[in-house]
Amino acid sequence: QVQLVESGGGLVQPGGSLRLSCAASGSIFSINVMGWYRQAPGKERELVATITNGGSTNYADSVKGRFTISRDNAKIMVYLQMNSLLPEDTAVYYCNRVQRLFGKDTSYWGQGTQVTVSS
């Protein structure tokens, strides 16, 4: 099992910045992808950004140029720097880790952290 704990959410004004952090612990394997997803009220959970253990990144079009995902493999953490925040970025943000072992992928989720962008 893998445990994921997010932190860093909160209330911010439009145009502001927040940095989310996610710490992973438990049965950690090296072949993995970590990422951030979000779910706004009444909407489905959507991908925000992912990063492989090798550092390759992928972003949703809606956050490109504003959000930056990064990771610290030694600390087993992933971060999401969010700049130029918009009201439509308001959502619960979830950390995700997908690990591959013997050809099988297993996905783990954090409990989520609320991000509210409002004046």
Rosetta blueprint (number, residue, H / E / L):
1 Q L
2 V E
3 Q E
4 L E
5 V E
6 E E
7 S E
8 G L
9 G L
10 G E
11 L E
12 V E
13 Q L
14 P L
15 G L
16 G L
17 S L
18 L E
19 R E
20 L E
21 S E
22 C E
23 A E
24 A E
25 S E
26 G E
27 S L
28 I L
29 F L
30 S L
31 I L
32 N E
33 V E
34 M E
35 G E
36 W E
37 Y E
38 R E
39 Q E
40 A L
41 P L
42 G L
43 K L
44 E L
45 R L
46 E E
47 L E
48 V E
49 A E
50 T E
51 I E
52 T E
53 N L
54 G L
55 G L
56 S L
57 T E
58 N E
59 Y E
60 A L
61 D H
62 S H
63 V H
64 K L
65 G L
66 R L
67 F E
68 T E
69 I E
70 S E
71 R E
72 D E
73 N L
74 A L
75 K L
76 I L
77 M E
78 V E
79 Y E
80 L E
81 Q E
82 M E
83 N L
84 S L
85 L L
86 L L
87 P H
88 E H
89 D H
90 T L
91 A E
92 V E
93 Y E
94 Y E
95 C E
96 N E
97 R E
98 V E
99 Q E
100 R E
101 L E
102 F L
103 G L
104 K E
105 D E
106 T E
107 S E
108 Y E
109 W E
110 G L
111 Q L
112 G L
113 T E
114 Q E
115 V E
116 T E
117 V E
118 S L
119 S L
